[in-house]
């Protein structure tokens, strides 16, 4: 058994392995304590870094920077997608390839997880009466296929909403439990869309992965939530979670909703918000895209696109700058690639803290 010693210089990290039995100089107990105690206190204040090889090997994980409890709490996590001019997903990127700006000021990257790492995912399923037997059956089938195609260590939890919101399954990697929970969902009642999103955002007990996402399957608009639109906006801006909304609309609803109008009927009040606009708005806050699969086409095809997105995104974390004003405020964020102006970088535009 060996001991790993990690050290950093100029923002880089490396580790040395001292193998058991290697020669080392004996120290008196007092001298040893005098040397070890400062190191112990330093380790409590300094992030621990683990870096793997920078080889361009898709199977080998890239560098992962992990922080202590203090930094873990303060770190802002950005879920980042990078696309070539041909809209191909860029892979094999390293922490040194990224630059993060907060309010125009460059910030040091303190956490990095490469693409194709396990996630914790909430499947948020609309089970209101408007989800007909056929629509809900298609949603359950597509969700099951989504689970089977995901990373084997990705956790899933299931939240269903109609006139009530219920978490039908806690986070697990057991595929049989996930499919059993999905198969038990039934359609009835009204639509508490915003309350369902709140439940999915606020409760992550049992989630073991830092990369977290919500996949929303819905066919309608909010009807009876206690949570308001502004509440959901703030929750999305304050949490390191991304939302992938999927609107499953009938041909009649597609004609009514799939336009650029914020309100689908007059007057311009919240209850008349265009549900497609709402889903696009939530996706924009998170740095994702809302999907509206065409009727007659398998929903699983749309969810396959989400799987590809999730498995090829990077988790990039930085420690925010100090706030000069009391209370939470919105901070603008931008992520760029060094020496690469030809790529498209997709992530959230800001956060509240």
Protein Blocks (a to p, Z undefined) as FASTA:
>chain_A
ZZdddddeehiacdddddehiacddddfklmmmmmmmmmmmmmmpccdddddfbfcfklc
cddddddfklmmmpccdddddddfkopacehiafklpccdeehiacddfbdcdehiacdd
dddddfbfklcfklmmmmmmmmmmmmmmmcfkbccddddddfbccdfbdcdfbfklmmmm
mmmpccedjddfklmmmmmmmpcghiabfbdcdddddfbdcfkbfbdfklmmmmmmmpcc
dcdddddddfklmmmmmccbfbfbdcddfklpcfklmmmmmmmmnopacddddehiafkl
mmmmmmmmmmmcccddddddddfbgcjdddddddddehiakbccdddfbdcZZ
